[in-house]
Each structure stands twice: as structure tokens, then as C-alpha cells.
């Protein structure tokens, strides 16, 4: 389907907008440990290219999956810090180039951020996806395929009709597990993606790929 993926999926943080660097995830981790002293981080998650505190926060949330009341309280605790960081979020270089694609295809944002924080980030940066799949208690987070599959369900699309753009190996694992194509954003880093992965250096290159792949 050259240049013709029916739907486009995007990670948010450090793919479209840099949110993580404005969020005090170390303070969020401290708050989680105070509120949930018995909570254990989930072991066995694949490595990911986030800061240590952000990884620990996500591991605790992942370890609480299956216990909706505690998971929600923990997620809300973290999201308070994410919301505080929205004002410090910055567009990733080349974001403007993606605006030229507006109206071309249905698209979704699939993110590890809490839903209110994600909505505020999108609003702040003038992004209006057709649907948003953020952190929620009944959907396992990336690198599980669940949020990608939920986005496809909301868009009414099949996996073979979609491509996910993301900056981390968790995005790639989620996409591959869901059966969708993947474009990895490297931002000039030594690329962390698997053999044979299609990569782009920046969002301008992503725009060209989406139009002509």
C-alpha cells in the first residue's frame, strides 16, 4: 500500500512532543513509593530508552495492572506530575511538517501518558488526532500490543492497514505484537530498533515516508 496506509498511529512523548524532560518523574516515583510501599516493580520488561525514574514509574504501574483501584490511584498520582509538566513540554523538531498531512488519513495517538495530561499536551501544541489511547486501567501499556489494538478498534482499521511511528523499542515491540508496520524515529541516536526496522531521523523524514512508502 505505497503511500497508502489507511491509518497512521503516533507515539506522543519524544515522537511529536517532548513531555518527559519537563516532568519530575523522580518526584512521582518517590510519591508512588510513599503511597504504595508494598508495590513491586514488574521484572522482565524489555529495556527502554527513558530516564531511570520514568522507567521505574512505568514498571510500578505495570506491576499493579490487574488491580484497577490501586492502579488508578497510582496512575493519578503520577499524572499529577505529568500535568505539572505540560507547560514545559516542547514540540519535537519538524512537527510542523506533519501538519501538512492534516486531513490526509485518520490518525491516532497511542501514549504511555495519563489521559488528562495527554489531552492537555495535544491541546497545547494544536494536535487533533481522530482518537487518543492513553494510559488506562483495562489496557496493558506498551510494549504490550493492547493500546495499538485499541486504537485500531476505535479507527475501524485492520493491523495490515496501519503504521505506528515511535521513538522507542517499546513502540516497536507494541507495533510488531499488534501486527502493524513500524517506523522508528532515531533523532540521531544509535538506533535502538530491531533488525530490518524502517527508521527515520526526524519528523520531516517521517512525513516523506508516510506519503511515499
C-alpha positions, 0 to 999 in steps of 0.5 A: 500500500505505497503511500497508502496506509489507511491509518497512521498511529503516533507515539506522543512523548519524544515522537511529536512532543517532548513531555518527559524532560519537563516532568519530575518523574523522580518526584512521582516515583518517590510519591508512588513509593510513599503511597504504595510501599508494598508495590513491586516493580514488574521484572522482565520488561524489555529495556527502554530508552527513558530516564531511570525514574520514568522507567521505574514509574512505568514498571510500578504501574505495570506491576499493579495492572490487574488491580484497577483501584490501586492502579488508578490511584497510582496512575493519578498520582503520577499524572499529577506530575505529568500535568505539572509538566505540560507547560514545559513540554516542547514540540519535537523538531519538524512537527510542523511538517506533519501538519501538512498531512492534516486531513490526509488519513485518520490518525491516532495517538497511542501514549504511555501518558495519563489521559488528562495530561495527554489531552492537555499536551495535544491541546497545547501544541494544536494536535487533533488526532481522530482518537487518543489511547492513553494510559488506562486501567483495562489496557496493558501499556506498551510494549504490550500490543493492547493500546495499538489494538485499541486504537485500531478498534476505535479507527475501524482499521485492520493491523495490515492497514496501519503504521505506528511511528515511535521513538522507542523499542517499546513502540516497536515491540507494541507495533510488531505484537499488534501486527502493524508496520513500524517506523522508528524515529532515531533523532540521531541516536544509535538506533535502538530498533530491531533488525530490518526496522524502517527508521527515520531521523526526524519528523520531516523524514517521517512525513516523506515516508508516510506519503511515499512508502 
